[in-house]
Amino acid sequence: VESKRIDSRFNTVGEPGDGSYRCRLYQRGSQNIIGFEFGASVTMDMQETRGINPDEERSISFKCVDSQFFTEFDGEWTVTSSSNNGREMHGVPHTNVRYSVDVRPKGPVPVAALEWRIKEDVPINLKAVKKASLKVANELRNSRELTT
């Protein structure tokens, strides 16, 4: 999978994590779906939003602006902390993540197989996001410890 931010003709606004960040992102990936190698790319406008308080819901929405493979690839990742919904698991705060995507391929694509592949990949993607976020949290914690 290839992902890169594209700044041409699109104004990047804000800083990542500030609740107003927006950018244009290009992604390319490929999968083996029922014996067929399926590769696709999409350029999306990404928009981060969040509430005023750190515990409030945060989201990253995305909208397809260019793709030779999709007429639609739009959706949203939404994250809610346990302190926002009042639930904890064994006294430990947790985070709820919701993912929704509307996909409309161009041309003859086995839609059911594509939906199945996306559904199968979500847990793998969430584990990668968790790993990356824990790394960032540890780096922040370590940098704070060095400055105190």
DSSP file with accessible surface (Angstrom, degrees, kcal/mol):
  #  RESIDUE AA STRUCTURE BP1 BP2  ACC     N-H-->O    O-->H-N    N-H-->O    O-->H-N    TCO  KAPPA ALPHA  PHI   PSI    X-CA   Y-CA   Z-CA
    1    1 A V              0   0  149      0, 0.0     2,-0.4     0, 0.0    28,-0.2   0.000 360.0 360.0 360.0 135.9    0.0    0.0    0.0
    2    2 A E  E     +A   28   0A  85     26,-3.1    26,-2.5     2,-0.0     2,-0.4  -0.964 360.0 175.2-117.7 132.6    1.2    3.4   -0.9
    3    3 A S  E     +A   27   0A  64     -2,-0.4     2,-0.3    24,-0.2    24,-0.2  -0.998   5.0 163.2-135.6 134.9   -0.1    6.6    0.8
    4    4 A K  E     -A   26   0A 112     22,-2.3    22,-3.1    -2,-0.4     2,-0.3  -0.988  36.0-117.9-152.4 144.7    1.1   10.2    0.3
    5    5 A R  E     -A   25   0A 128     -2,-0.3     2,-0.5    20,-0.2    20,-0.3  -0.621  25.4-154.4 -79.2 136.7   -0.2   13.6    1.0
    6    6 A I  E     +A   24   0A  42     18,-3.3    18,-0.7    -2,-0.3    -2,-0.0  -0.965  16.4 177.1-115.2 122.5   -0.6   15.8   -2.1
    7    7 A D    >   +     0   0   84     -2,-0.5     3,-1.3    16,-0.1     2,-0.2   0.540  40.9 115.4-102.7  -9.0   -0.5   19.5   -1.6
    8    8 A S  T 3  S-     0   0   74      1,-0.2    -2,-0.1     3,-0.1     3,-0.0  -0.429  93.0  -9.2 -70.1 133.4   -0.9   20.8   -5.2
    9    9 A R  T 3  S+     0   0  229     -2,-0.2     2,-0.4     1,-0.1    -1,-0.2   0.623 119.1  90.3  59.5  14.7   -4.0   22.8   -5.8
   10   10 A F  S <  S-     0   0   29     -3,-1.3     2,-0.6    14,-0.1    14,-0.2  -0.978  75.5-130.2-139.9 126.4   -5.4   21.9   -2.4
   11   11 A N        -     0   0  120     -2,-0.4     2,-0.4    12,-0.1    -3,-0.1  -0.667  14.8-143.8 -80.8 117.2   -4.8   24.0    0.7
   12   12 A T        -     0   0   53     -2,-0.6     2,-0.4    -5,-0.2    11,-0.2  -0.672  24.7-164.2 -75.4 130.4   -3.6   22.0    3.6
   13   13 A V  B     -B   22   0A  57      9,-1.7     9,-1.8    -2,-0.4     7,-0.0  -0.934  38.8 -10.9-122.3 142.7   -5.2   23.5    6.7
   14   14 A G  S    S-     0   0   31     -2,-0.4     8,-0.1     7,-0.2     7,-0.0  -0.067  83.4 -70.8  71.8-172.6   -4.4   23.1   10.4
   15   15 A E    >   -     0   0  136      6,-0.1     3,-2.4    -3,-0.0     6,-0.4  -0.936  56.3 -87.7-120.1 145.5   -2.1   20.7   12.1
   16   16 A P  T 3  S+     0   0   87      0, 0.0    -2,-0.0     0, 0.0     6,-0.0  -0.282 115.5  18.7 -53.5 129.0   -2.7   16.9   12.5
   17   17 A G  T 3  S+     0   0   31      4,-0.0    -3,-0.0     1,-0.0    32,-0.0   0.282  93.7 103.3  94.6  -8.8   -4.7   16.4   15.7
   18   18 A D  S <  S-     0   0   64     -3,-2.4    32,-0.1     1,-0.1    -4,-0.1   0.544  90.9-115.7 -86.4  -3.9   -5.9   20.0   16.1
   19   19 A G  S    S+     0   0   15     -4,-0.3    31,-0.5    30,-0.1    40,-0.1   0.370 104.7  66.4  90.6  -6.6   -9.4   19.2   14.9
   20   20 A S        +     0   0   54     -5,-0.4    29,-0.1    29,-0.2    -7,-0.1   0.332  66.6 131.9-124.9   5.6   -9.3   21.4   11.8
   21   21 A Y        +     0   0   31     -6,-0.4    27,-3.2    26,-0.1     2,-0.3  -0.305  26.4 170.2 -65.6 138.0   -6.7   19.5    9.8
   22   22 A R  E     +BC  13  47A  85     -9,-1.8    -9,-1.7    25,-0.2     2,-0.3  -0.991   2.8 153.6-146.9 146.5   -7.5   18.8    6.1
   23   23 A C  E     - C   0  46A  10     23,-1.8    23,-3.5    -2,-0.3     2,-0.5  -0.959  41.9-105.2-158.3 171.9   -5.4   17.5    3.3
   24   24 A R  E     -AC   6  45A  43    -18,-0.7   -18,-3.3    -2,-0.3     2,-0.4  -0.940  37.8-166.8-108.2 131.7   -5.5   15.7    0.0
   25   25 A L  E     -AC   5  44A  30     19,-3.1    19,-3.1    -2,-0.5     2,-0.5  -0.966  13.0-154.5-126.6 135.7   -4.2   12.1    0.1
   26   26 A Y  E     -AC   4  43A  47    -22,-3.1   -22,-2.3    -2,-0.4     2,-0.4  -0.918  17.7-177.7-105.9 132.0   -3.3    9.7   -2.6
   27   27 A Q  E     -AC   3  42A  67     15,-2.7    15,-2.4    -2,-0.5     2,-0.4  -0.995   8.5-178.7-131.1 141.1   -3.6    5.9   -1.9
   28   28 A R  E     +AC   2  41A  98    -26,-2.5   -26,-3.1    -2,-0.4     2,-0.3  -0.999  15.0 153.6-135.6 136.0   -2.7    2.9   -4.0
   29   29 A G  E     - C   0  40A  23     11,-2.5    11,-2.6    -2,-0.4     2,-0.3  -0.951  24.0-149.0-151.7 169.3   -3.1   -0.7   -3.0
   30   30 A S  E     - C   0  39A  66     -2,-0.3     2,-0.3     9,-0.2     9,-0.3  -0.993  11.7-177.6-145.8 150.2   -3.6   -4.1   -4.4
   31   31 A Q  E     - C   0  38A  63      7,-2.8     7,-3.6    -2,-0.3     2,-0.7  -0.985  30.9-121.5-142.5 152.3   -5.3   -7.3   -3.1
   32   32 A N  E     - C   0  37A  88     -2,-0.3     2,-0.6     5,-0.2     5,-0.2  -0.880  34.7-174.2 -94.6 112.6   -5.9  -10.8   -4.3
   33   33 A I  E >   - C   0  36A  10      3,-3.2     3,-1.9    -2,-0.7    81,-0.1  -0.947  67.1 -30.6-116.0 110.4   -9.6  -11.2   -4.4
   34   34 A I  T 3  S-     0   0  126     -2,-0.6    -1,-0.2     1,-0.3     3,-0.1   0.905 127.4 -43.7  49.3  48.1  -10.9  -14.7   -5.2
   35   35 A G  T 3  S+     0   0   64      1,-0.2     2,-0.4    -3,-0.0    -1,-0.3   0.416 118.4 107.7  84.9  -4.6   -7.9  -15.5   -7.3
   36   36 A F  E <   -C   33   0A 153     -3,-1.9    -3,-3.2     2,-0.0     2,-0.7  -0.908  68.4-130.4-108.8 134.7   -7.8  -12.1   -9.2
   37   37 A E  E     -C   32   0A 128     -2,-0.4     2,-0.6    -5,-0.2    -5,-0.2  -0.730  29.1-170.7 -81.9 116.5   -5.2   -9.5   -8.5
   38   38 A F  E     +C   31   0A  47     -7,-3.6    -7,-2.8    -2,-0.7     2,-0.4  -0.951   6.5 179.3-115.1 117.5   -7.1   -6.2   -8.0
   39   39 A G  E     +C   30   0A  19     -2,-0.6     2,-0.3    -9,-0.3    -9,-0.2  -0.929   6.6 167.4-117.2 143.1   -5.2   -3.0   -7.8
   40   40 A A  E     -C   29   0A  13    -11,-2.6   -11,-2.5    -2,-0.4     2,-0.3  -0.992  17.3-160.3-150.8 155.8   -6.7    0.4   -7.3
   41   41 A S  E     -C   28   0A  18     -2,-0.3    28,-0.6   -13,-0.2     2,-0.3  -0.967   9.2-178.3-136.5 155.7   -5.8    4.0   -6.5
   42   42 A V  E     -C   27   0A   8    -15,-2.4   -15,-2.7    -2,-0.3     2,-0.5  -0.989  19.6-146.1-153.1 140.7   -7.8    6.9   -5.2
   43   43 A T  E     -CD  26  66A  18     23,-2.8    22,-3.2    -2,-0.3    23,-1.5  -0.968  30.5-176.1-107.8 127.8   -7.2   10.5   -4.4
   44   44 A M  E     -CD  25  64A   4    -19,-3.1   -19,-3.1    -2,-0.5     2,-0.5  -0.942  30.3-129.8-128.4 147.0   -9.3   11.8   -1.5
   45   45 A D  E     -CD  24  63A  43     18,-2.5    18,-1.6    -2,-0.4     2,-0.4  -0.853  32.3-157.7 -89.2 127.2   -9.9   15.0    0.4
   46   46 A M  E     -CD  23  62A  33    -23,-3.5   -23,-1.8    -2,-0.5     2,-0.4  -0.890  10.9-173.3-110.8 138.9   -9.5   14.3    4.1
   47   47 A Q  E     -CD  22  61A  61     14,-2.3    14,-2.7    -2,-0.4     2,-0.4  -0.985   8.9-156.3-136.4 122.9  -11.0   16.4    6.9
   48   48 A E  E     + D   0  60A  20    -27,-3.2     2,-0.3    -2,-0.4    12,-0.2  -0.796  17.8 174.8 -94.7 137.6  -10.4   16.0   10.6
   49   49 A T  E     + D   0  59A  60     10,-2.6    10,-2.8    -2,-0.4     2,-0.3  -0.980   3.4 165.7-137.4 154.5  -13.0   17.2   13.1
   50   50 A R  E     - D   0  58A  97    -31,-0.5     8,-0.2    -2,-0.3     7,-0.1  -0.983  34.5-100.4-159.4 162.3  -13.3   17.0   16.9
   51   51 A G        -     0   0   24      6,-1.2     5,-0.1    -2,-0.3     0, 0.0  -0.131  42.9 -99.6 -75.6 179.0  -15.3   18.5   19.7
   52   52 A I  S    S+     0   0  157      3,-0.0    -1,-0.1     2,-0.0     0, 0.0   0.905 105.4  63.5 -69.7 -41.4  -14.0   21.2   22.0
   53   53 A N  S >  S-     0   0   96      1,-0.1     3,-1.8     4,-0.0    -2,-0.2  -0.605  87.0-124.8 -86.5 147.5  -13.0   18.8   24.8
   54   54 A P  T 3  S+     0   0   95      0, 0.0    -1,-0.1     0, 0.0    -3,-0.1   0.768 109.3  58.2 -60.7 -26.7  -10.3   16.1   24.3
   55   55 A D  T 3  S+     0   0   88     28,-0.1    26,-0.6    25,-0.1    29,-0.2   0.541  87.3 101.1 -81.3  -7.4  -12.8   13.4   25.4
   56   56 A E  S <  S-     0   0   70     -3,-1.8    25,-0.1     1,-0.2    23,-0.1  -0.308  87.3 -73.8 -78.2 165.7  -15.3   14.3   22.7
   57   57 A E        -     0   0   84     -7,-0.1    -6,-1.2    23,-0.1     2,-0.3  -0.209  46.1-163.6 -58.1 141.2  -15.8   12.4   19.4
   58   58 A R  E     -DE  50  79A  81     21,-2.6    21,-3.1    -8,-0.2     2,-0.3  -0.940   9.4-177.7-122.6 149.3  -13.1   12.8   16.7
   59   59 A S  E     -DE  49  78A   8    -10,-2.8   -10,-2.6    -2,-0.3     2,-0.4  -0.990  23.8-155.1-147.5 156.2  -13.5   11.9   13.1
   60   60 A I  E     -DE  48  77A  73     17,-2.5    17,-2.6    -2,-0.3     2,-0.3  -0.981  21.6-168.0-127.6 113.9  -11.7   11.8    9.8
   61   61 A S  E     -DE  47  76A  41    -14,-2.7   -14,-2.3    -2,-0.4     2,-0.3  -0.747   1.5-165.1-100.8 152.9  -13.9   12.0    6.8
   62   62 A F  E     -DE  46  75A  13     13,-2.7    13,-2.3    -2,-0.3     2,-0.4  -0.992   7.4-170.5-140.0 145.2  -12.7   11.2    3.3
   63   63 A K  E     -D   45   0A 122    -18,-1.6   -18,-2.5    -2,-0.3    11,-0.2  -0.992  28.1-117.8-138.7 129.5  -14.2   11.9   -0.1
   64   64 A C  E     +D   44   0A  22     -2,-0.4   -20,-0.3   -20,-0.2     3,-0.1  -0.444  33.7 168.1 -66.4 129.1  -13.0   10.6   -3.5
   65   65 A V  E     +     0   0A  61    -22,-3.2     2,-0.3     1,-0.4   -21,-0.2   0.572  69.1  12.0-114.1 -18.0  -11.9   13.4   -5.8
   66   66 A D  E     +D   43   0A 108    -23,-1.5   -23,-2.8     0, 0.0    -1,-0.4  -0.909  65.5 139.4-162.5 129.7  -10.2   11.3   -8.5
   67   67 A S        -     0   0    6     -2,-0.3   -25,-0.1   -25,-0.2    -3,-0.0  -0.847  36.2-154.5-167.1 135.0   -9.9    7.7   -9.3
   68   68 A Q  S    S+     0   0  149     -2,-0.3   -26,-0.1   -27,-0.2     3,-0.1   0.564 103.6  46.4 -83.8  -5.5   -9.9    5.7  -12.5
   69   69 A F  S    S+     0   0   50    -28,-0.6    37,-2.9     1,-0.2     2,-0.4   0.667 112.1  42.8-106.2 -25.5  -11.3    2.7  -10.4
   70   70 A F  E     - F   0 105A  14     35,-0.3    -1,-0.2   -29,-0.3     3,-0.2  -0.982  42.5-169.1-129.5 139.9  -14.1    4.3   -8.3
   71   71 A T  E    S+     0   0A  82     33,-2.9     2,-0.3    -2,-0.4    -1,-0.1   0.678  93.6  22.6 -88.4 -22.4  -16.9    6.7   -8.9
   72   72 A E  E     + F   0 104A  39     32,-1.4    32,-2.6    -9,-0.0    -1,-0.3  -0.991  54.4 153.2-145.7 132.2  -17.4    6.8   -5.2
   73   73 A F  E     + F   0 103A  30     -2,-0.3     2,-0.4    30,-0.2    30,-0.2  -0.563  33.3 144.6-152.1  77.4  -15.0    6.0   -2.3
   74   74 A D  E     + F   0 102A  24     28,-2.1    28,-3.4   -11,-0.2     2,-0.3  -0.941  12.9 114.1-123.9 143.3  -16.3    8.2    0.6
   75   75 A G  E     -EF  62 101A  14    -13,-2.3   -13,-2.7    -2,-0.4     2,-0.3  -0.948  41.5-109.0-177.6-160.7  -16.5    7.5    4.3
   76   76 A E  E     -EF  61 100A  64     24,-2.4    24,-2.2    -2,-0.3     2,-0.5  -0.986   3.8-147.8-160.1 140.4  -15.4    8.3    7.8
   77   77 A W  E     -EF  60  99A  57    -17,-2.6   -17,-2.5    -2,-0.3     2,-0.4  -0.961  26.1-170.0-102.6 130.2  -13.4    7.0   10.7
   78   78 A T  E     -EF  59  98A   2     20,-2.9    20,-2.8    -2,-0.5     2,-0.4  -0.987   5.3-167.3-126.6 134.0  -14.9    8.0   14.1
   79   79 A V  E     -EF  58  97A  56    -21,-3.1   -21,-2.6    -2,-0.4     2,-0.4  -0.973   5.8-180.0-124.0 130.9  -13.3    7.6   17.5
   80   80 A T  E     - F   0  96A  16     16,-2.5    16,-3.1    -2,-0.4     2,-0.1  -0.998  21.5-134.7-130.5 130.3  -15.0    8.0   20.8
   81   81 A S  E >>  - F   0  95A  28    -26,-0.6     3,-1.4    -2,-0.4     4,-1.0  -0.457  23.8-115.7 -81.6 158.6  -13.2    7.6   24.2
   82   82 A S  H 3>>S+     0   0    2     12,-2.0     4,-1.4     1,-0.3     5,-0.7   0.811 113.7  63.8 -64.5 -27.3  -14.8    5.6   27.0
   83   83 A S  H 345S+     0   0   66      1,-0.2    -1,-0.3     2,-0.2   -28,-0.1   0.760 100.6  54.0 -69.5 -19.4  -15.1    8.7   29.2
   84   84 A N  H <45S+     0   0   77     -3,-1.4    -1,-0.2   -29,-0.2    -2,-0.2   0.823 117.7  32.9 -81.2 -31.2  -17.5   10.1   26.6
   85   85 A N  H  <5S-     0   0   54     -4,-1.0    -2,-0.2    -3,-0.2    -1,-0.2   0.416 104.7-122.1-108.3   2.5  -19.8    7.1   26.6
   86   86 A G  T  <5S+     0   0   70     -4,-1.4     2,-0.4     1,-0.2    -3,-0.2   0.528  70.5 120.2  77.7   6.1  -19.5    6.1   30.2
   87   87 A R      < +     0   0  146     -5,-0.7     7,-0.5    -6,-0.1     2,-0.3  -0.867  32.9 174.3-110.3 138.7  -18.3    2.6   29.6
   88   88 A E        -     0   0  105     -2,-0.4     2,-0.7     5,-0.1     3,-0.1  -0.961  29.1-127.8-133.2 152.5  -15.0    1.0   30.7
   89   89 A M  B >  S-G   92   0B 114      3,-2.0     3,-2.2    -2,-0.3    -2,-0.0  -0.918  89.0 -23.5-103.1 114.0  -13.8   -2.5   30.5
   90   90 A H  T 3  S-     0   0  188     -2,-0.7    -1,-0.2     1,-0.3     0, 0.0   0.855 124.6 -55.7  55.4  37.3  -12.6   -3.9   33.8
   91   91 A G  T 3  S+     0   0   56      1,-0.2    -1,-0.3    -3,-0.1    -4,-0.0   0.508 114.1 118.1  77.4   2.9  -12.0   -0.3   35.0
   92   92 A V  B <   -G   89   0B  91     -3,-2.2    -3,-2.0   -10,-0.0    -1,-0.2  -0.895  67.3-120.5-106.6 126.6   -9.7    0.5   32.1
   93   93 A P        -     0   0   87      0, 0.0     2,-0.3     0, 0.0    -5,-0.1  -0.296  35.6-174.7 -59.6 148.7  -10.7    3.2   29.6
   94   94 A H        -     0   0   41     -7,-0.5   -12,-2.0   -14,-0.0     2,-0.4  -0.886  19.3-122.6-139.2 172.3  -11.1    2.1   26.0
   95   95 A T  E     -F   81   0A  82     -2,-0.3     2,-0.5   -14,-0.2   -14,-0.2  -0.957  11.9-145.8-122.4 135.6  -11.8    3.6   22.7
   96   96 A N  E     -F   80   0A  50    -16,-3.1   -16,-2.5    -2,-0.4     2,-0.4  -0.876  16.0-166.1 -99.4 132.3  -14.6    2.9   20.2
   97   97 A V  E     -F   79   0A  68     -2,-0.5     2,-0.4   -18,-0.2   -18,-0.2  -0.978   3.6-171.0-121.4 130.2  -13.8    3.1   16.6
   98   98 A R  E     -F   78   0A 137    -20,-2.8   -20,-2.9    -2,-0.4     2,-0.4  -0.970   1.6-171.0-120.9 137.2  -16.4    3.2   13.8
   99   99 A Y  E     +F   77   0A  61     -2,-0.4     2,-0.4   -22,-0.2   -22,-0.2  -0.994   7.2 173.2-130.0 129.9  -15.6    2.9   10.1
  100  100 A S  E     +F   76   0A  65    -24,-2.2   -24,-2.4    -2,-0.4     2,-0.3  -0.996   2.3 174.7-135.4 142.6  -18.0    3.5    7.3
  101  101 A V  E     -F   75   0A  34     -2,-0.4     2,-0.5   -26,-0.2   -26,-0.3  -0.991  20.7-153.2-148.3 137.2  -17.3    3.6    3.6
  102  102 A D  E     -F   74   0A 102    -28,-3.4   -28,-2.1    -2,-0.3     2,-0.5  -0.977  22.8-174.3-108.8 119.9  -19.4    3.9    0.5
  103  103 A V  E     +F   73   0A  38     -2,-0.5   -30,-0.2   -30,-0.2    -2,-0.0  -0.966  15.2 175.2-120.8 129.2  -17.7    2.3   -2.5
  104  104 A R  E     -F   72   0A 146    -32,-2.6   -33,-2.9    -2,-0.5   -32,-1.4  -0.905  21.1-152.2-132.0 103.0  -18.9    2.4   -6.1
  105  105 A P  E     -F   70   0A  23      0, 0.0     2,-0.4     0, 0.0   -35,-0.3  -0.379  12.7-124.0 -74.3 154.1  -16.4    0.8   -8.5
  106  106 A K  S    S+     0   0   98    -37,-2.9   -38,-0.0     2,-0.1    -2,-0.0  -0.780  75.0   0.6 -89.3 141.1  -16.2    1.8  -12.2
  107  107 A G  S    S-     0   0   58     -2,-0.4     2,-0.9     1,-0.1   -38,-0.0  -0.113 115.6 -23.7  76.8-176.2  -16.5   -1.1  -14.6
  108  108 A P  S    S+     0   0  139      0, 0.0    -2,-0.1     0, 0.0    -1,-0.1  -0.585  73.1 153.1 -77.7 105.3  -17.2   -4.8  -14.0
  109  109 A V        -     0   0   32     -2,-0.9     2,-1.4    -4,-0.1     3,-0.1  -0.998  53.7-113.5-130.6 135.1  -16.0   -5.6  -10.4
  110  110 A P     >  -     0   0   82      0, 0.0     4,-2.2     0, 0.0     3,-0.2  -0.545  34.6-168.7 -69.6  94.9  -17.3   -8.3   -8.2
  111  111 A V  H  > S+     0   0   69     -2,-1.4     4,-3.0     1,-0.2     5,-0.2   0.889  80.6  54.0 -57.7 -43.9  -18.9   -6.0   -5.6
  112  112 A A  H  > S+     0   0   73      1,-0.2     4,-2.4     2,-0.2    -1,-0.2   0.916 110.5  47.3 -59.8 -40.6  -19.6   -8.8   -3.1
  113  113 A A  H  > S+     0   0    9     -3,-0.2     4,-2.4     2,-0.2    -1,-0.2   0.903 111.9  50.3 -66.9 -39.4  -16.0   -9.9   -3.2
  114  114 A L  H  X S+     0   0   12     -4,-2.2     4,-2.4     2,-0.2    -2,-0.2   0.934 111.3  48.3 -64.1 -44.9  -14.8   -6.2   -2.9
  115  115 A E  H  X S+     0   0  126     -4,-3.0     4,-2.5     1,-0.2    -2,-0.2   0.918 111.4  50.6 -60.7 -43.7  -17.1   -5.7    0.1
  116  116 A W  H  X S+     0   0  126     -4,-2.4     4,-2.5    -5,-0.2    -2,-0.2   0.930 110.1  49.8 -60.7 -43.8  -15.8   -8.9    1.7
  117  117 A R  H  X S+     0   0   47     -4,-2.4     4,-1.9     2,-0.2    -2,-0.2   0.919 111.2  48.3 -63.5 -43.6  -12.2   -7.9    1.2
  118  118 A I  H  X S+     0   0   40     -4,-2.4     4,-1.4     1,-0.2    -1,-0.2   0.943 111.9  50.0 -61.5 -45.1  -12.8   -4.4    2.8
  119  119 A K  H  < S+     0   0  155     -4,-2.5     3,-0.3     1,-0.2    -2,-0.2   0.901 111.2  48.9 -60.9 -41.1  -14.6   -6.1    5.7
  120  120 A E  H  X S+     0   0   86     -4,-2.5     4,-0.6     1,-0.2    -1,-0.2   0.828 110.7  51.4 -67.3 -32.3  -11.7   -8.5    6.2
  121  121 A D  H  X S+     0   0   27     -4,-1.9     4,-2.8    -5,-0.2     5,-0.2   0.711  89.3  79.0 -80.4 -21.7   -9.1   -5.7    6.1
  122  122 A V  H  X S+     0   0   29     -4,-1.4     4,-2.8    -3,-0.3     5,-0.2   0.936  93.4  47.8 -57.3 -49.3  -10.7   -3.4    8.7
  123  123 A P  H  > S+     0   0   68      0, 0.0     4,-2.1     0, 0.0    -1,-0.2   0.916 113.0  49.5 -60.1 -36.8   -9.4   -5.4   11.7
  124  124 A I  H  X S+     0   0  100     -4,-0.6     4,-1.9     2,-0.2    -2,-0.2   0.934 112.3  47.9 -64.7 -44.1   -5.9   -5.5   10.2
  125  125 A N  H  X S+     0   0   73     -4,-2.8     4,-2.5     1,-0.2    -1,-0.2   0.904 110.0  52.5 -63.5 -40.5   -6.0   -1.8    9.6
  126  126 A L  H  X S+     0   0   57     -4,-2.8     4,-2.8    -5,-0.2    -1,-0.2   0.896 107.4  51.6 -64.4 -39.0   -7.3   -1.1   13.1
  127  127 A K  H  X S+     0   0  157     -4,-2.1     4,-2.4    -5,-0.2    -1,-0.2   0.905 110.5  48.9 -63.6 -39.0   -4.4   -3.1   14.6
  128  128 A A  H  X S+     0   0   58     -4,-1.9     4,-2.4     2,-0.2    -2,-0.2   0.907 111.4  49.3 -66.4 -40.5   -1.9   -1.0   12.5
  129  129 A V  H  X S+     0   0   83     -4,-2.5     4,-2.9     2,-0.2     5,-0.2   0.929 111.3  49.7 -63.6 -43.5   -3.6    2.2   13.7
  130  130 A K  H  X S+     0   0  136     -4,-2.8     4,-2.6     2,-0.2     5,-0.2   0.941 110.9  49.3 -60.7 -46.4   -3.4    1.1   17.3
  131  131 A K  H  X S+     0   0  166     -4,-2.4     4,-1.9     1,-0.2    -2,-0.2   0.929 113.8  45.7 -59.7 -44.4    0.3    0.2   17.0
  132  132 A A  H  X S+     0   0   55     -4,-2.4     4,-2.3     1,-0.2    -1,-0.2   0.907 113.0  49.6 -66.7 -40.9    1.1    3.6   15.4
  133  133 A S  H  X S+     0   0   65     -4,-2.9     4,-2.6     1,-0.2    -2,-0.2   0.889 109.9  50.7 -68.7 -36.9   -1.0    5.5   18.0
  134  134 A L  H  X S+     0   0   91     -4,-2.6     4,-2.5    -5,-0.2    -1,-0.2   0.898 109.5  51.7 -65.6 -36.8    0.7    3.7   20.9
  135  135 A K  H  X S+     0   0  135     -4,-1.9     4,-2.4    -5,-0.2    -2,-0.2   0.936 111.3  46.6 -63.3 -45.3    4.1    4.5   19.4
  136  136 A V  H  X S+     0   0   78     -4,-2.3     4,-2.7     1,-0.2    -2,-0.2   0.926 112.0  51.2 -62.7 -43.3    3.2    8.2   19.1
  137  137 A A  H  X S+     0   0   38     -4,-2.6     4,-2.6     1,-0.2    -2,-0.2   0.916 110.9  48.3 -61.2 -43.1    1.8    8.2   22.7
  138  138 A N  H  X S+     0   0   72     -4,-2.5     4,-2.8     2,-0.2    -1,-0.2   0.900 111.0  50.5 -64.2 -40.2    5.1    6.6   24.0
  139  139 A E  H  X S+     0   0  105     -4,-2.4     4,-2.4     2,-0.2    -2,-0.2   0.917 112.1  47.3 -64.1 -41.4    7.2    9.2   22.1
  140  140 A L  H  X S+     0   0   81     -4,-2.7     4,-2.2     2,-0.2    -2,-0.2   0.925 112.7  49.1 -64.1 -43.9    5.1   12.0   23.6
  141  141 A R  H  X S+     0   0  121     -4,-2.6     4,-2.1     1,-0.2    -2,-0.2   0.933 112.6  47.7 -61.4 -44.8    5.4   10.5   27.0
  142  142 A N  H  X S+     0   0   84     -4,-2.8     4,-1.8     1,-0.2    -1,-0.2   0.894 110.8  50.6 -65.2 -39.0    9.2   10.1   26.7
  143  143 A S  H  X S+     0   0   55     -4,-2.4     4,-1.2     1,-0.2    -1,-0.2   0.878 110.7  49.8 -68.6 -34.6    9.6   13.7   25.3
  144  144 A R  H  X S+     0   0  158     -4,-2.2     4,-0.8     1,-0.2    -1,-0.2   0.882 108.8  52.3 -68.2 -39.0    7.6   15.1   28.3
  145  145 A E  H  < S+     0   0  116     -4,-2.1     3,-0.4     1,-0.2    -2,-0.2   0.865 107.7  52.4 -64.6 -35.4    9.7   13.1   30.7
  146  146 A L  H  < S+     0   0  151     -4,-1.8    -1,-0.2     1,-0.2    -2,-0.2   0.815 109.6  48.6 -69.7 -30.3   12.9   14.5   29.2
  147  147 A T  H  <        0   0  118     -4,-1.2    -1,-0.2    -5,-0.1    -2,-0.2   0.578 360.0 360.0 -88.4  -8.0   11.6   18.1   29.6
  148  148 A T     <        0   0  149     -4,-0.8    -3,-0.0    -3,-0.4    -4,-0.0  -0.510 360.0 360.0-104.2 360.0   10.6   17.7   33.2
